[in-house]
């Protein structure tokens, strides 16, 4: 196995974005592509590492850039300021996701009929919103994602299978929001499942985000279990 990685410029309207792409260049056949959406920080080393791990599983990893080429938050306030416009304008968020999916489908290594997306924290919200638009997508996986509905997709039938990997004690997605999400997915006729990890808070997959006062606590067992759950889900999607 020889994992090759590169960056790729792509566009959403006038905005230039930069994806990080990883795949096994010893493979000759076209294969599924997995979009990987970043946390509120931006398209950083964390999601680049996830793209490489996805490539090791035999897929093409496409780490999405939501903010713009080279744009990263250097502290929580900067990250919040970068994320907030997308929380306020979910149509813009959804369009940016569609631009990433379109770019990923153009890669020569990719079977454009086999696309999925995973996301972490803010990125979880991004992939769920992509599914909410009713776009033709095999599936999405949210890791400790934000779950609130966008308000513009009511009545859409969700075609993508949905897997949510959630910390039960996540202060950013409390129990009442989880219940509302479950009801939303059922009304949208989604094939959905939610795994809730006990005694687990927000950002449980990210050691760099460990800040108990903020509600973000890395938990190795939930990190391992959730990654395995994702692998099982992807195998189901593409078998």
KETOR-300562 format. One record per residue: x, z, y of N, C-alpha, C, O in turn; residue in three letters. Coordinates in steps of 0.1 Angstrom, whole numbers, padded with zeros to 4 digits, always signed. Example, Ala and Ser with C-alpha at 12.3 -4.5 7.8 and 13.67 -1.06 7.14 Angstrom:
BEGIN
+0132+0078-0057+0123+0078-0045+0132+0078-0033+0142+0085-0033ALA+0128+0071-0022+0137+0071-0011+0129+0079+0000+0134+0080+0011SER
END
This chain:
BEGIN
+0008+0000-0012+0000+0000+0000+0009+0000+0012+0018+0008+0014UNK+0006-0009+0022+0013-0010+0034+0003-0010+0046-0003-0020+0048UNK+0001+0001+0052-0009+0002+0063-0003-0004+0076+0007+0001+0081UNK-0009-0014+0081-0005-0020+0093-0015-0016+0104-0027-0014+0102UNK-0009-0013+0116-0018-0009+0127-0014-0017+0140-0002-0021+0141UNK-0024-0018+0149-0021-0026+0161-0032-0022+0171-0042-0015+0167UNK-0030-0025+0184-0041-0023+0194-0047-0037+0197-0040-0047+0195UNK-0059-0037+0201-0066-0050+0205-0074-0048+0217-0083-0039+0218UNK-0072-0056+0227-0081-0056+0239-0094-0063+0236-0094-0074+0230UNK-0105-0057+0240-0118-0064+0240-0126-0060+0252-0121-0052+0260UNK-0138-0065+0254-0145-0063+0266-0159-0059+0264-0166-0063+0254UNK-0164-0052+0274-0178-0049+0275-0182-0053+0290-0179-0046+0299UNK-0187-0066+0292-0188-0071+0305-0175-0072+0312-0166-0079+0307UNK-0174-0066+0324-0161-0066+0331-0151-0055+0327-0140-0055+0332UNK-0155-0047+0318-0146-0035+0314-0137-0039+0303-0142-0044+0292UNK-0124-0037+0305-0114-0040+0294-0112-0027+0286-0110-0016+0292UNK-0113-0028+0273-0112-0017+0264-0101-0020+0254-0098-0031+0252UNK-0096-0009+0248-0085-0011+0238-0088-0004+0225-0088+0009+0225UNK-0090-0011+0215-0092-0005+0201-0079-0003+0195-0069-0010+0197UNK-0079+0007+0186-0067+0009+0176-0072+0005+0163-0083+0010+0158UNK-0065-0005+0156-0070-0010+0143-0059-0008+0133-0047-0008+0135UNK-0064-0004+0121-0055-0002+0109-0061-0007+0097-0074-0007+0095UNK-0053-0013+0088-0057-0019+0076-0045-0021+0066-0034-0021+0071UNK-0048-0022+0054-0038-0024+0044-0035-0040+0043-0043-0047+0039UNK-0024-0043+0048-0021-0058+0049-0016-0064+0036-0013-0076+0035UNK-0016-0056+0026-0013-0061+0012-0026-0067+0006-0025-0075-0004UNK-0037-0063+0011-0050-0068+0006-0052-0082+0013-0050-0084+0024UNK-0057-0091+0005-0060-0105+0010-0074-0108+0012-0078-0116+0020UNK-0083-0101+0005-0097-0103+0007-0103-0096+0019-0098-0086+0024UNK-0114-0102+0024-0121-0096+0035-0127-0083+0031-0131-0082+0019UNK-0129-0073+0039-0133-0060+0035-0142-0054+0046-0143-0059+0057UNK-0149-0043+0043-0158-0036+0053-0149-0031+0064-0138-0027+0063UNK-0156-0030+0076-0150-0024+0088-0157-0011+0091-0170-0011+0091UNK-0150-0001+0095-0156+0012+0099-0152+0014+0113-0140+0016+0116UNK-0161+0014+0122-0159+0019+0136-0157+0034+0136-0163+0041+0129UNK-0147+0038+0144-0144+0053+0145-0145+0057+0160-0137+0052+0168UNK-0154+0066+0163-0156+0069+0177-0150+0083+0180-0151+0092+0173UNK-0144+0083+0192-0136+0094+0196-0145+0105+0202-0156+0104+0205UNK-0138+0117+0204-0144+0128+0211-0144+0126+0226-0141+0115+0230UNK-0148+0135+0233-0149+0134+0248-0136+0131+0254-0135+0127+0266UNK-0125+0134+0247-0111+0131+0253-0109+0116+0255-0102+0113+0265UNK-0113+0108+0246-0110+0094+0246-0103+0089+0234-0101+0097+0224UNK-0099+0077+0233-0094+0070+0221-0079+0075+0220-0070+0068+0225UNK-0077+0086+0213-0064+0093+0213-0058+0093+0199-0063+0085+0190UNK-0048+0100+0197-0041+0101+0184-0050+0106+0173-0048+0102+0161UNK-0059+0115+0176-0068+0120+0166-0076+0109+0159-0076+0108+0146UNK-0082+0100+0166-0090+0089+0160-0081+0078+0155-0085+0071+0145UNK-0069+0076+0160-0060+0067+0155-0056+0071+0141-0055+0063+0131UNK-0054+0085+0139-0051+0090+0126-0062+0088+0116-0060+0085+0104UNK-0075+0089+0121-0086+0087+0112-0087+0072+0108-0091+0069+0097UNK-0084+0063+0117-0084+0049+0114-0074+0046+0103-0077+0038+0094UNK-0062+0052+0103-0052+0050+0093-0057+0056+0079-0055+0050+0069UNK-0064+0067+0080-0069+0073+0067-0080+0064+0062-0081+0062+0050UNK-0088+0058+0071-0099+0049+0066-0092+0037+0060-0097+0032+0050UNK-0081+0032+0065-0074+0020+0060-0069+0023+0046-0069+0015+0037UNK-0064+0036+0044-0059+0040+0031-0070+0039+0020-0068+0039+0008UNK-0083+0040+0024-0094+0039+0015-0098+0025+0012-0107+0023+0004UNK-0092+0015+0018-0094+0001+0015-0103-0006+0025-0107-0017+0023UNK-0106+0001+0037-0114-0005+0047-0106-0009+0059-0094-0005+0060UNK-0111-0016+0069-0105-0018+0082-0110-0007+0091-0122-0005+0093UNK-0101+0001+0097-0104+0011+0106-0103+0006+0120-0093+0000+0124UNK-0114+0007+0128-0115+0002+0142-0118+0014+0151-0130+0017+0152UNK-0108+0020+0157-0110+0031+0166-0115+0026+0180-0108+0019+0187UNK-0127+0029+0183-0134+0024+0195-0129+0031+0207-0125+0042+0207UNK-0129+0023+0218-0126+0029+0231-0138+0028+0240-0143+0017+0243UNK-0144+0040+0244-0156+0040+0252-0152+0040+0267-0161+0036+0275UNK-0140+0045+0271-0138+0047+0285-0130+0036+0293-0132+0035+0305UNK-0122+0029+0286-0114+0019+0292-0099+0020+0288-0095+0031+0285UNK-0092+0009+0289-0079+0009+0284-0070+0019+0290-0068+0020+0302UNK-0064+0028+0282-0055+0038+0287-0061+0050+0293-0054+0059+0298UNK-0074+0051+0293-0081+0062+0300-0083+0074+0290-0090+0072+0279UNK-0078+0085+0293-0079+0097+0285-0081+0109+0294-0076+0110+0305UNK-0089+0119+0289-0090+0132+0296-0079+0141+0293-0075+0142+0281UNK-0073+0147+0303-0061+0155+0301-0065+0170+0300-0056+0179+0297UNK-0077+0173+0303-0082+0187+0303-0097+0187+0301-0103+0176+0302UNK-0104+0198+0297-0118+0198+0295-0126+0192+0306-0136+0185+0304UNK-0123+0195+0319-0131+0190+0330-0130+0175+0331-0140+0168+0333UNK-0118+0169+0330-0116+0155+0330-0124+0148+0319-0131+0138+0321UNK-0123+0154+0307-0130+0149+0295-0145+0149+0298-0152+0139+0294UNK-0150+0160+0303-0165+0161+0306-0169+0151+0316-0180+0145+0315UNK-0160+0148+0326-0164+0138+0336-0164+0124+0331-0171+0116+0335UNK-0155+0122+0321-0155+0108+0314-0167+0106+0306-0173+0095+0305UNK-0171+0117+0299-0183+0116+0289-0196+0115+0296-0205+0108+0292UNK-0198+0123+0307-0211+0125+0313-0218+0112+0317-0230+0112+0315UNK-0212+0102+0323-0219+0090+0326-0226+0084+0314-0237+0078+0315UNK-0221+0085+0302-0227+0080+0290-0238+0089+0285-0248+0084+0279UNK-0237+0102+0287-0248+0110+0284-0260+0108+0293-0272+0108+0289UNK-0257+0104+0306-0267+0102+0316-0274+0088+0314-0285+0086+0318UNK-0266+0078+0309-0271+0065+0307-0268+0060+0293-0258+0054+0290UNK-0278+0063+0285-0276+0060+0270-0277+0045+0268-0272+0040+0258UNK-0284+0037+0276-0284+0023+0275-0270+0017+0276-0266+0009+0269UNK-0262+0023+0286-0248+0019+0288-0240+0022+0276-0232+0014+0271UNK-0242+0034+0270-0235+0039+0258-0238+0029+0247-0229+0025+0240UNK-0251+0026+0245-0254+0017+0234-0248+0003+0235-0244-0003+0225UNK-0248-0002+0248-0242-0015+0250-0227-0015+0247-0222-0025+0241UNK-0221-0004+0251-0206-0003+0248-0204-0003+0233-0194-0009+0228UNK-0212+0004+0226-0211+0004+0211-0213-0010+0205-0206-0014+0196UNK-0223-0017+0210-0225-0030+0205-0214-0040+0208-0211-0048+0199UNK-0207-0038+0219-0195-0046+0222-0184-0043+0212-0177-0052+0208UNK-0182-0030+0209-0172-0027+0199-0175-0033+0185-0166-0038+0179UNK-0188-0032+0181-0192-0038+0168-0190-0053+0168-0185-0058+0158UNK-0193-0059+0179-0191-0074+0180-0176-0078+0178-0173-0087+0172UNK-0168-0070+0185-0153-0072+0184-0148-0070+0170-0139-0078+0166UNK-0152-0059+0164-0148-0056+0151-0152-0067+0141-0144-0070+0132UNK-0163-0073+0142-0168-0083+0133-0160-0096+0134-0160-0104+0125UNK-0153-0098+0145-0145-0110+0147-0131-0109+0140-0124-0119+0140UNK-0127-0097+0136-0114-0096+0130-0113-0104+0117-0122-0104+0109UNK-0102-0111+0115-0101-0120+0103-0101-0112+0090-0104-0118+0080UNK-0097-0100+0090-0097-0092+0078-0111-0086+0074-0113-0081+0063UNK-0121-0088+0082-0134-0081+0081-0144-0090+0075-0146-0102+0079UNK-0152-0084+0066-0164-0090+0061-0175-0085+0071-0179-0074+0070UNK-0180-0094+0079-0189-0091+0090-0202-0086+0085-0210-0081+0093UNK-0205-0088+0073-0218-0083+0067-0217-0069+0062-0227-0063+0058UNK-0205-0063+0063-0203-0049+0058-0197-0040+0069-0185-0039+0070UNK-0205-0035+0077-0201-0027+0089-0207-0013+0088-0219-0011+0085UNK-0199-0003+0092-0204+0011+0093-0197+0017+0105-0187+0012+0110UNK-0201+0030+0108-0195+0037+0119-0194+0051+0117-0204+0057+0111UNK-0183+0058+0121-0182+0072+0120-0178+0077+0134-0172+0070+0142UNK-0182+0090+0137-0178+0095+0150-0177+0110+0150-0183+0117+0142UNK-0169+0115+0159-0166+0129+0160-0171+0135+0174-0167+0130+0184UNK-0179+0146+0174-0184+0152+0186-0192+0142+0194-0202+0137+0190UNK-0187+0139+0207-0193+0128+0215-0194+0115+0207-0204+0108+0208UNK-0184+0112+0198-0184+0100+0190-0195+0100+0180-0200+0090+0176UNK-0199+0112+0175-0211+0113+0166-0223+0109+0173-0231+0101+0167UNK-0225+0113+0185-0237+0108+0193-0236+0093+0195-0247+0086+0194UNK-0224+0087+0197-0223+0073+0199-0227+0065+0187-0235+0055+0188UNK-0223+0069+0175-0227+0062+0163-0242+0064+0160-0248+0054+0155UNK-0247+0075+0162-0261+0077+0160-0269+0069+0170-0280+0063+0166UNK-0265+0068+0182-0272+0059+0191-0271+0044+0188-0281+0037+0189UNK-0260+0040+0182-0259+0026+0177-0270+0024+0166-0277+0014+0166UNK-0271+0033+0157-0281+0032+0146-0295+0033+0152-0304+0025+0148UNK-0297+0041+0162-0310+0042+0169-0316+0029+0175-0328+0027+0176UNK-0307+0020+0179-0311+0008+0185-0317-0001+0174-0323-0011+0178UNK-0316+0002+0161-0322-0007+0151-0313-0018+0147-0317-0027+0140UNK-0300-0018+0152-0291-0029+0149-0288-0029+0134-0289-0019+0126UNK-0285-0041+0129-0282-0043+0115-0268-0037+0112-0258-0043+0115UNK-0268-0026+0105-0256-0018+0102-0258-0011+0089-0269-0007+0087UNK-0248-0010+0081-0249-0004+0068-0252+0011+0069-0260+0016+0062UNK-0244+0018+0077-0246+0032+0078-0237+0038+0089-0228+0032+0094UNK-0241+0051+0093-0233+0058+0103-0231+0072+0098-0239+0078+0091UNK-0220+0078+0102-0217+0092+0098-0213+0100+0111-0204+0095+0118UNK-0220+0111+0114-0217+0119+0125-0210+0132+0120-0216+0139+0112UNK-0198+0134+0125-0191+0147+0123-0193+0156+0135-0189+0152+0146UNK-0199+0168+0133-0202+0177+0144-0206+0170+0157-0200+0173+0168UNK-0215+0161+0155-0219+0153+0167-0230+0159+0175-0237+0168+0170UNK-0232+0154+0187-0244+0158+0195-0256+0150+0190-0254+0139+0186UNK-0267+0157+0190-0279+0151+0182-0290+0147+0191-0300+0141+0186UNK-0290+0150+0204-0302+0148+0212-0306+0133+0213-0297+0124+0214UNK-0319+0130+0212-0324+0117+0213-0322+0110+0226-0322+0117+0236UNK-0320+0097+0227-0317+0090+0240-0329+0088+0249-0328+0087+0261UNK-0341+0087+0243-0353+0085+0251-0357+0070+0252-0368+0067+0257UNK-0348+0061+0248-0351+0047+0250-0353+0039+0237-0355+0027+0237UNK-0353+0047+0226-0353+0040+0213-0365+0044+0204-0366+0041+0193UNK-0375+0051+0211-0387+0055+0203-0394+0043+0198-0397+0033+0206UNK-0398+0043+0186-0405+0032+0179-0396+0023+0172-0401+0014+0164UNK-0383+0024+0174-0373+0015+0166-0373+0020+0152-0373+0032+0149UNK-0372+0011+0143-0369+0014+0129-0354+0014+0127-0347+0004+0130UNK-0349+0025+0122-0334+0026+0119-0331+0020+0106-0335+0025+0095UNK-0323+0009+0106-0319+0002+0094-0307+0008+0087-0306+0008+0075UNK-0298+0014+0095-0286+0020+0089-0289+0033+0082-0298+0041+0087UNK-0283+0036+0071-0283+0049+0065-0276+0059+0074-0266+0055+0080UNK-0280+0071+0074-0275+0081+0083-0271+0093+0076-0278+0099+0068UNK-0258+0098+0079-0253+0110+0073-0248+0118+0085-0239+0114+0093UNK-0253+0130+0086-0249+0140+0097-0242+0152+0090-0247+0158+0081UNK-0230+0154+0094-0221+0165+0089-0220+0175+0100-0213+0173+0110UNK-0226+0187+0098-0230+0196+0109-0225+0210+0106-0227+0215+0095UNK-0220+0217+0116-0217+0231+0115-0230+0239+0119-0235+0238+0130UNK-0234+0248+0110-0247+0255+0113-0246+0263+0125-0256+0265+0132UNK-0234+0268+0129-0233+0277+0141-0227+0269+0153-0222+0275+0162UNK-0229+0256+0153-0225+0247+0164-0233+0250+0176-0245+0247+0176UNK-0228+0256+0187-0236+0259+0199-0240+0247+0207-0249+0247+0215UNK-0234+0235+0204-0237+0223+0211-0248+0215+0204-0253+0205+0209UNK-0252+0219+0192-0263+0213+0184-0270+0224+0177-0269+0226+0165UNK-0278+0232+0185-0285+0244+0179-0296+0240+0169-0300+0228+0168UNK-0301+0250+0162-0310+0248+0151-0323+0240+0156-0327+0231+0149UNK-0328+0243+0168-0340+0236+0173-0337+0221+0175-0345+0213+0173UNK-0325+0218+0179-0321+0204+0181-0319+0197+0168-0323+0185+0166UNK-0314+0204+0158-0313+0198+0144-0327+0195+0139-0329+0184+0133UNK-0337+0204+0141-0350+0202+0136-0356+0190+0143-0363+0181+0136UNK-0354+0189+0156-0360+0177+0163-0353+0164+0159-0360+0154+0158UNK-0340+0165+0155-0333+0153+0150-0339+0149+0137-0341+0137+0135UNK-0341+0158+0128-0347+0155+0115-0361+0148+0116-0364+0139+0109UNK-0369+0153+0126-0382+0147+0128-0381+0133+0134-0388+0124+0130UNK-0371+0132+0143-0368+0118+0149-0365+0108+0138-0370+0097+0138UNK-0355+0112+0129-0351+0103+0119-0362+0099+0109-0363+0088+0105UNK-0370+0109+0106-0381+0107+0097-0391+0097+0103-0396+0088+0097UNK-0394+0099+0116-0404+0090+0123-0398+0076+0124-0406+0066+0124UNK-0385+0075+0125-0378+0062+0126-0376+0055+0112-0370+0044+0111UNK-0381+0061+0101-0381+0056+0088-0367+0055+0083-0364+0046+0074UNK-0358+0063+0088-0344+0062+0084-0342+0068+0070-0348+0078+0066UNK-0332+0063+0063-0326+0069+0051-0316+0079+0056-0304+0075+0058UNK-0320+0092+0058-0311+0101+0064-0308+0113+0055-0316+0117+0047UNK-0296+0119+0058-0293+0132+0051-0285+0140+0061-0277+0135+0069UNK-0286+0153+0060-0278+0162+0069-0272+0173+0060-0279+0180+0053UNK-0259+0174+0061-0251+0185+0054-0248+0196+0065-0241+0193+0074UNK-0253+0208+0063-0250+0218+0072-0240+0228+0066-0243+0234+0055UNK-0229+0230+0072-0219+0239+0067-0220+0253+0073-0220+0255+0085UNK-0222+0263+0065-0224+0277+0069-0212+0283+0076-0200+0279+0073UNK-0214+0292+0085-0203+0299+0093-0193+0289+0098-0181+0291+0098UNK-0198+0278+0104-0190+0267+0109-0195+0263+0123-0207+0262+0125UNK-0185+0262+0132-0189+0259+0146-0186+0244+0149-0184+0236+0140UNK-0185+0241+0162-0183+0227+0167-0168+0223+0164-0160+0232+0164UNK-0166+0210+0163-0152+0205+0162-0145+0210+0150-0132+0212+0150UNK-0152+0212+0139-0145+0218+0127-0135+0209+0120-0128+0214+0111UNK-0134+0197+0124-0124+0188+0118-0111+0187+0126-0102+0180+0122UNK-0111+0193+0138-0100+0190+0148-0092+0202+0151-0097+0210+0159UNK-0080+0204+0145-0072+0216+0148-0069+0217+0163-0068+0228+0168UNK-0067+0206+0170-0063+0206+0184-0074+0211+0193-0072+0215+0204UNK-0086+0211+0188-0098+0215+0196-0102+0230+0194-0113+0234+0198UNK-0093+0238+0188-0096+0252+0184-0097+0261+0197-0087+0264+0203UNK-0109+0264+0200-0112+0273+0212-0125+0281+0210-0135+0277+0214UNK-0123+0292+0203-0135+0300+0199-0145+0304+0211-0157+0304+0209UNK-0139+0306+0222-0147+0310+0234-0156+0298+0238-0167+0300+0244UNK-0152+0286+0236-0159+0274+0239-0168+0270+0228-0177+0261+0230UNK-0167+0276+0216-0175+0272+0205-0169+0262+0196-0176+0257+0187UNK-0156+0259+0198-0150+0249+0189-0139+0256+0180-0130+0262+0185UNK-0142+0255+0167-0133+0262+0158-0130+0253+0146-0139+0249+0139UNK-0117+0250+0144-0113+0242+0132-0116+0250+0120-0113+0263+0119UNK-0121+0244+0109-0123+0251+0096-0119+0241+0085-0126+0231+0083UNK-0108+0244+0079-0102+0235+0069-0112+0231+0058-0112+0220+0053UNK-0120+0241+0053-0128+0238+0041-0139+0229+0045-0143+0219+0038UNK-0145+0230+0057-0155+0221+0062-0149+0207+0065-0156+0197+0063UNK-0137+0207+0070-0130+0195+0073-0129+0187+0060-0132+0175+0059UNK-0124+0193+0049-0122+0187+0036-0135+0182+0030-0136+0171+0025UNK-0145+0191+0030-0158+0188+0024-0165+0176+0031-0170+0167+0025UNK-0164+0176+0044-0171+0166+0052-0164+0152+0050-0171+0142+0049UNK-0151+0152+0049-0144+0139+0047-0147+0134+0033-0149+0122+0031UNK-0148+0143+0023-0152+0138+0010-0167+0133+0010-0170+0123+0003UNK-0175+0140+0017-0189+0135+0018-0190+0121+0024-0198+0113+0020UNK-0182+0119+0034-0181+0106+0041-0176+0095+0031-0182+0085+0030UNK-0166+0099+0023-0161+0089+0013-0172+0085+0003-0174+0073+0000UNK-0179+0095-0002-0190+0093-0011-0201+0084-0005-0206+0074-0012UNK-0204+0086+0007-0214+0078+0015-0209+0064+0016-0217+0055+0014UNK-0197+0062+0020-0192+0048+0022-0192+0041+0009-0195+0029+0008UNK-0188+0048-0002-0188+0041-0015-0202+0037-0018-0204+0026-0024UNK-0212+0045-0016-0226+0041-0018-0230+0029-0010-0237+0020-0014UNK-0226+0029+0003-0230+0018+0012-0225+0004+0007-0232-0006+0008UNK-0212+0004+0002-0206-0008-0001-0204-0012-0015-0197-0021-0019UNK-0211-0004-0024-0209-0006-0038-0219-0018-0042-0219-0022-0054UNK
END
